[in-house]
Amino acid sequence: MERGAAQTDPAGVSAETGRPLRIRAIGCDILLRPLYLAAATTRNIVDVVDLTAALHVEPATLRERIQERIDAVPPGYDAIVLAYGLCGGATAGIRARSVPVVLTRAHDCITIFLGGRDRYAQEFEQTPGTYWYVADQVDRGNALKGWLLGDGARAEDAQATYDDYVRRFGEANATYLMETLGGWTSRYERGVFLDTGLPAEVAEARARTEVEERGWRFEKVAADLRLVRDLVDGRWDDDRYQVLQPGEELRMTWDERIMGPVPAAGAG
């Protein structure tokens, strides 16, 4: 069997005991409604804890908050699942303690909303200048705008983003990326509202108004929530999910797998 998948069968049932898994789900509030829907319909027992998307503008702080939630999980759970991708490197460094920790192999939540990396790549190839809207993002105050360094972005957030880009891509590329992101409103041509099938009429209307005011083309596109469902169902195939075993730490791999495990410092 694939690494990390031996503990469950395809229905998310413990292969060792035959019982449903008890899972603690830690999620960004941008994914909160899909996560609660999946938790309500799985045969597993899932307890959900959420964190605000506003933490994304400070990746180190987000990492600390996620790790705090992991460390606070009491005994009795079979696994911890994170409704996060790599998220600008914020999850790199996350450690599994006494139970496995599972993440989706995705750079960000848009990949998760679209159902996988292939569809995200297709959308990007067709229209790279796309700004994505989801209901929780809009209803909770468009907290994601800070990632793009648009109106209202704080200087310290911009510096943190620049420093992260320098580490990841080098100084010259970091400067180019910051210049590009600084003019994001002139480079986008399409605003897409992702339809999850959940009630979102007010959020959709607000997104449409914002898109039209900026002179972009508005589109409504169906989301695909299979990655969220399979995350809480325990369907953790190695192609789509990274399973950290106790004593392992998440790292970026800089390839198509996005992330991988290394032994945590001091583990053993």
N, C-alpha and C positions, 0 to 999 in steps of 0.2 A: 504493500500500500504506500501511497504518497506520504511523505514526512508530515506529521501533524494531523493526518486524517484518520489514523487508526482508531482513535477513541470513539468515533461515531460511524453509524451506518448512513446511507443516503437520506434517511428520513430524520436525521438529527437526533437519533436515539443512541444512548451509550451502548457501544458494542460489548462492553464488559458486563453491564448489569441489566441491559434491556429496558432501562427506565429513561424518561425524558431528561434532558440535560438541565441543570440549573445554571443560568447565565446571568452575569452582571454586564449590562450594556452601558457604555459611556459614550455619549454622543454630542456632537456640535448641535446647537439649537436650530441651525439651518436645516438639519435633517430630522428634526424632532418628530414631526407628525408622521412621516413615513416610518420612522423607527418605532413609534408607539403602535402604528397599525400592524407592523410586522410582529411586534411583541404580543399583540392581542390575538393574532391568528395562528401563531406557531403552536406546536404541541409541547414545545419546551417551556420551562418556567423562566421568564425573563424580567429582571428588575432594571429599570432605566434610570440613569443619572445623566443630567445634561450640563453643558458648559456653554457660555455665550460665545457667539462667533466673533465678537469684538476682540477676543484674545488673539486672533490671528495676526493682528498688526504687531504683536510682540511674541514672536515664535518661542523664545526662551521661557517666557511666562506661561504660554500655553502648554509647553512641555512639562513644566513644573506642576501645573494644575492637573493635567492628565495623570502624571505619576502619583500625585497625592491621592487621586481617586482610586488608582490601582492599588496603592498601598493600604488604603482604608477598607478594601473589600474584606468582609469577615470570612471565617472558615465556612465551608459547606458548598461553595460554588465549584462547578466543573471547569468553567472557563470565563474569561473576561473578553468581551468583544468591543472594539472601538469603531464607532461610526465616523471614521476619519480616514483620509489618505495620508500621503506624505506631508501635505499642507505646508509647503514652503520650507520643509525641513523641520517643522515643529515636532513631529513625532519621532524623528531620528534621535536615538538615545533613550527611548522608552524601554523599560526593563520589565520582564515577567518575573514575578516572585514565586509564589507557591503553586500557581495554576497557569495554564497557557493563556497567552494574550493574542488575539486575532485581529488583523487589520486587512482592509482591501488593498490590493496592489493598484493604487491610483495616486496620481499627483495631487488631485483636489476633489472636492465634492461634486463638481460638474460631471466628472467621469462616473461617479457613483450614481448620480441622477440619470445619466444616459445609459446605464446598464453595462458599461465596459469600455476598455481602452480603444477598441476598434471603432466603435461608433463615435467616440470623441475625436479620434484622428480624422474620420471622415468629415465630421462637421467642421473641424478646423481647416481642413484642406479646401472645402467648398467656400467657406466664409470665415477667414481668420479674424476679421474685425467684428467679432460678436461679443456683446455683453449679455450675460445670462441673468435671468431673474427667476427666483423660486418664491413660493408664497411666504414661507417663514422669514426669508430675507427681507421681503417688502414689509410684512406685518410687524417685524421687530425693529424697523427703522433703517433698513438698508445698511446694516453694519458693515457689509462687505466693501463699501466704497473706499474705506481706508486702505484696502489692499492695492487699489489702483492709483493711490496718491492724487486723487482728484480734489475737489473742493472740500475743505475742512480737514485734510490730512495734516497731522501734526509733524513738526520738524523732526522730533525725536523718532517718530515712526519711520519717516523717510530715511533717516540716517541708519536705523536698524536694518531696513530693507536693503539699503546700499551695502552695508557691511556684510550682510548675508550673501549678496550677489558677488562681492569681491571674493569671498571664500569659495563660492561655488564655481564662478566663471572667470575670475581674473578681473583686474582693475579696469582695463579697456572695455571689456564687455559689460561690466557693471555700469560704467558711465553711459554707454549706449542704451542699456535697458532703462536706466533712470530717465534719460532724455525722452525715450519713447513713451514710457508710462506717464511722464509729466504732461504729455499732450494727448492723453487718451481720448478726450472727448472729440477730438478732430480726426482720430484714426478709426473709430468704430463706425460701422455702417448699418449694423443690424442689432436689434434688441430682441431677445428670445425669452418668452415666458414658458417655463417648463410645467406642463400640465401633469400633475401626479394622479389625477382622478379624484382628489379630495376637494371639498368645497373651497373655492379660492376666488370668487367673483370680484370681491373688493380689491384684493391684491393684484389680480390681473388688470383691472381697470386702472389702478394706480401705475402699474408698470407700463401700460399702453400710453398713458398720458405723458409719462416721463420720456419714453422713447420718441413720441411724436414731437415733444417740445425740443428735443435735441436734433431733430431732423433725421433720425435713423429710420430704418424699415422695421416695422413690428411684425413678429411672427409668434405663433403659439405652437409649440412642439410637444408631443407626448413624451413624458418621462418613461423610464423603464426601471422599476424598483427591484428587479430580481437580485441585485447585489445586496440590498438591504435585507430582503427576505431570506436569502441564503445565509447571510451573516448570522441571523438569529436562529435559523433552522439547524445550523451546524453543518452545512454543506460546504466544507472548507477545502476545496480542491486547490492544489498547489499553484495552478496557473492564475487563479483570481485572488487568492488570499495568502497572506503570510501568517504563519502560526509560530509565535515565539514560545519556546518551551521554557519552563522555570530555569532561571539562571542565564537566560539569553537577553541580548540587547539589540534593538533595531538599528540598522544602519542603512544609508543610501547606497545603492549599487551603481548608479550612473549608467544603467542599461535598461533594456526593455522590461526587466523584472522589477525595477524601481526600488525595491527594498530587499533586505536579507538580514539574517541573524549573525551575531558574533557573541562569543562568551562575554558576559558582563564583567567589568573590572571588579576583582575581589570575589567573584562568584566561585563556588566550588566547595 
